Amino acid sequence: MRDNPTKRRGLFRAHLLLLIGAALVVGACAAPYSLPAGPTPIPTLIPATEPASSLGATAAPSFAVLSYPARLPSAALGQPLYETRCASCHGADGRGVVPGARNFGDLDYMRGETPAFFYAAVTEGRGEMPSFRDSLTSDERWDVVFTVWRFSTDAETLGLGQHLYDTNCGACHGVDGTGEVLGAADFTDLRFVDDRAPRDFYLIVTQGKGSMPAWQGRLSQDERWAVIDYLRAFSYDPALPGEVAAAPPPTIITSCINFWLGSYVQKFAQSFLVKSDDQLPLNINHRHAHLA
């Protein structure tokens, strides 16, 4: 009987398919192969669960509404309030007597803050400091704020600042701080001034802004800070009981006038003075001879 090649190839393919099918069946029924444990097992993360919340349970955010006073705030009116409400923690001089109390005499700190921030702190409280929203009116809180602000300056600095402001700034900003030229800031506007830190004004005074020139090369650092302390006083009354304002320093013109007047008075007085000490008693005795 003669072999049929085509028949043999068909049988071979059938056996091959049968073997592949059997291997697949055996592999599917075998136990799963597990990989060996690695040197650093991956930690299992705890699923994050969000706590259930009911409607209306979300707390409203806390914020202070700035209620600006109808009158000019007064450091003098705020002084007795500060002494009775604040001095026990912040000290009579504002330097702080309890841990965590701010030192209001620290110029680096004060020059970076704003009266508006202090008003919010007095209204809402901060840390261990209680809220004075219910115990003080809005005007009283502003008075206390500027009593605190006065710890960062004194009458001498304000006097120097007034002299420099009148000499260099009044022509544009006005002697009363309301602004004389277009674009000049109104320093009597509490909403504008008290939301800005002294360092903000210092940067403008130093570098200039718009048509305003830079004063870095014309005024020293202390003089620029004095001007800034004074211009803020347009938005509040800085006077304190018993404090005497320092006299402004003389200008070049007044110095020349005083020198000329002093020389003239001195020469005029010398023409009436006696020329020797031994003549003085004689003149006095002669003047009072009728009393002997």
Residue pairs with C-beta under 8 A, 6 or more apart in sequence:
62 124
63 120
63 124
64 119
64 120
64 123
64 124
66 116
66 119
66 120
67 138
68 142
68 190
68 191
69 138
69 139
69 142
69 190
70 139
71 139
72 235
72 236
72 237
73 139
73 142
73 143
73 145
73 146
73 190
73 235
73 236
73 237
74 143
74 146
74 236
74 237
74 239
75 143
75 146
75 147
75 149
75 150
75 236
75 237
75 238
75 239
75 240
76 237
76 239
76 240
76 241
77 140
77 143
78 140
78 142
78 143
78 144
78 145
78 146
78 147
78 148
79 147
79 240
79 241
81 136
81 140
81 143
81 144
81 147
82 90
82 144
82 147
82 148
83 92
85 132
85 135
85 136
85 144
86 144
86 148
88 97
89 96
89 97
89 98
89 101
89 129
90 96
90 97
90 101
90 102
90 104
90 148
91 97
91 101
93 105
93 151
94 103
94 104
94 105
94 148
94 151
95 103
95 104
95 105
96 102
96 103
96 104
100 127
100 128
102 109
103 109
104 110
104 148
104 149
104 151
104 152
105 151
105 152
107 152
110 149
110 151
110 152
110 198
111 152
111 197
111 198
111 199
111 202
111 225
112 197
112 198
112 199
113 197
114 194
114 195
114 196
114 197
115 142
115 145
115 146
115 149
115 194
116 194
116 195
118 145
118 148
118 149
119 141
119 142
119 145
119 194
121 129
122 132
122 136
122 141
122 144
122 145
123 131
123 132
123 133
123 141
124 131
124 133
125 131
125 132
132 141
132 144
136 144
142 236
146 236
146 237
146 238
149 232
149 236
150 238
150 240
152 229
153 229
153 238
155 243
155 244
155 245
155 246
156 246
157 225
157 226
157 229
157 230
158 226
158 229
158 230
158 233
158 238
158 245
158 246
159 245
159 246
159 247
159 248
160 223
160 226
160 246
160 248
160 249
161 226
161 227
161 228
161 229
161 230
161 231
162 230
162 248
163 248
163 249
164 219
164 223
164 226
164 227
164 230
165 173
165 227
165 230
165 231
166 175
167 251
168 215
168 218
168 219
168 227
169 227
169 231
170 180
171 180
172 179
172 180
172 181
172 184
172 212
173 179
173 180
173 184
173 185
173 187
173 231
174 180
174 184
176 188
176 234
177 186
177 187
177 188
177 231
177 234
178 186
178 187
178 188
179 185
179 186
179 187
183 210
183 211
185 192
186 192
187 193
187 231
187 232
187 234
187 235
188 234
188 235
189 235
190 235
190 236
193 231
193 232
193 234
193 235
194 232
194 235
198 225
198 228
198 229
198 232
201 228
201 231
201 232
202 224
202 225
202 228
204 212
205 215
205 219
205 224
205 227
205 228
206 214
206 215
206 216
206 224
207 214
207 216
208 214
208 215
215 224
219 227
239 245
250 258
274 280
274 283
